[in-house]
Amino acid sequence: MTLDRAVMIFAGCVVLLGIVLSLTVHPWWIGLTAFAGLNMIQAGFTGFCPAAMVFKALGIRPGTAFQ
């Protein structure tokens, strides 16, 4: 698995988790989904992704997007 795929999978899980929590626990959990979306937009423009830094530190091999 490459770093790019790990980040995409993680972001998708955070989005889905935020939706499920907002439907089952409290509507304010939709903020988690909004945060994930804003972070993906920010990473697209700047190339800075905190999740990519964590996964890289864990030893996941780099892909092409986050180097």
C-alpha positions in Angstrom: 0.0 0.0 0.0 1.3 3.4 -0.9 1.0 6.6 1.1 -1.5 8.1 -1.3 -3.8 5.1 -0.9 -3.5 5.1 2.9 -4.4 8.8 3.1 -7.4 8.4 0.8 -8.7 5.4 2.8 -8.2 7.2 6.0 -10.0 10.3 4.7 -12.9 8.2 3.5 -13.2 6.4 6.8 -13.2 9.8 8.7 -16.0 11.1 6.4 -18.1 8.0 6.8 -17.5 7.9 10.6 -18.6 11.6 10.9 -21.8 10.9 8.9 -22.7 7.8 11.0 -22.0 9.6 14.3 -24.0 12.6 13.2 -27.0 10.3 12.4 -26.7 8.1 15.5 -25.2 10.2 18.3 -25.5 13.9 17.7 -25.9 16.2 14.7 -22.8 18.2 15.6 -20.6 15.2 14.6 -21.1 16.5 11.0 -18.3 18.9 11.9 -15.9 15.9 11.7 -17.0 15.4 8.1 -16.6 19.1 7.3 -13.1 19.1 8.9 -12.0 16.2 6.8 -13.4 17.8 3.6 -11.6 21.1 4.4 -8.4 19.3 5.1 -8.6 17.4 1.8 -9.1 20.7 0.0 -6.2 22.3 1.9 -3.9 19.4 1.1 -4.8 19.6 -2.6 -3.7 23.3 -2.7 -0.7 23.2 -0.5 0.6 19.6 -0.5 0.7 19.6 3.3 -1.2 16.7 4.8 -0.8 15.8 8.5 -2.1 12.3 7.9 0.5 11.7 5.2 3.2 12.8 7.7 1.9 10.3 10.3 1.7 7.4 7.8 5.1 8.2 6.4 6.5 8.1 9.9 4.9 4.7 10.3 6.9 3.5 7.4 4.4 3.4 4.6 6.2 3.8 1.3 5.6 7.0 -0.6 3.3 7.3 -3.6 3.2 10.1 -6.1 1.0 12.7 -4.4 2.7 13.2 -1.0 6.5 13.2 -1.2 
